Amino acid sequence: MRLSLVLIFTGTFAMANTLTNPTFGQTETNCNYTTAAPYTTSTCPVIGDPAKFDIESISVTVVGTSVTATIDFNYGGTSSLAPYKDGNITLQPGDLLFYDPSDPNQVKFGVAIDSSRPDSTYSFIAGDLYQLGGDISLETAQTALGNPDAYYRRSEQVLMVDNTSTPTPAGIGNGVTVTALGNGTTAADYAVTVKFTASSTFLNLIQNGQLGVTFSAADCGNAVLSGDVGVPTPEPEGATLMGLGIALIGAAGYWRKKSSRRAN
């Protein structure tokens, strides 16, 4: 006797959701920048050249304790993401920051995109996850640049800093991967991916399947993408069906072996 099984699984086991910038690639005209909030007009969400600062999207995938995040954005420097000169100002990528969607004003974690810090005594490991608090704090674009004349989002929180001790990661990452993507208009210059192991405290930020993220393309805060991304966890019925499927596969193997012995 041959027992055949067809198993159908339902339920979500891993899903990536994307926070997309609806104004990415748009032409900005008649811009009026100021040195005080809101810093720019609604028709010009990017301060300065969008080819250097525009952000297309942020996507996040959570599978168990493994978190993968990809940022598609334009960068005025090279694909190494090293600091670069824009006029007489040195710029570098902002950090990818995370918060509880119910409290968007309180960033709890960050992933360093570049290891250098303009105002931090100690460096961070690019791609690793760090928990804010204690010796680790956030600095604003104003602190990072200290330029009284240039136009940028002075109050934007852009980078983690630690001036007391070598920062200890809350989750170990696999570094930062940069992939050339597009022309900076129809698609961003680069896709920057980080993958790290999350702590239980980080995972507790996920509320109703949503996780808050914010990112500045450079530490001047000239372009910022912030909002909630969906990071669904496995549905209970999906996990139950998986267990049932494994049991049935085992039963199928048992009956095949038993039938084979009888035939012999």
Secondary structure by P-SEA (a helix, b strand, c coil): cbbbbbbbbbcccbbbbbbccccccccccbbbbbccccccccccccccccccccccbbbbbbcccbbbbbbbbcccccccccccccccbbbbbbcbbbbcccccccccbbbbcccccccccccccccbbbbccccccccccccccccccccccccccccccccccccccccccccbbbbbcccccccccbbbbbbbbbcccccccccccbbbbbbbccccccbbbbbbbbbccccaaaaaaaaaaaaaaaaaaaaaaaaaaaac
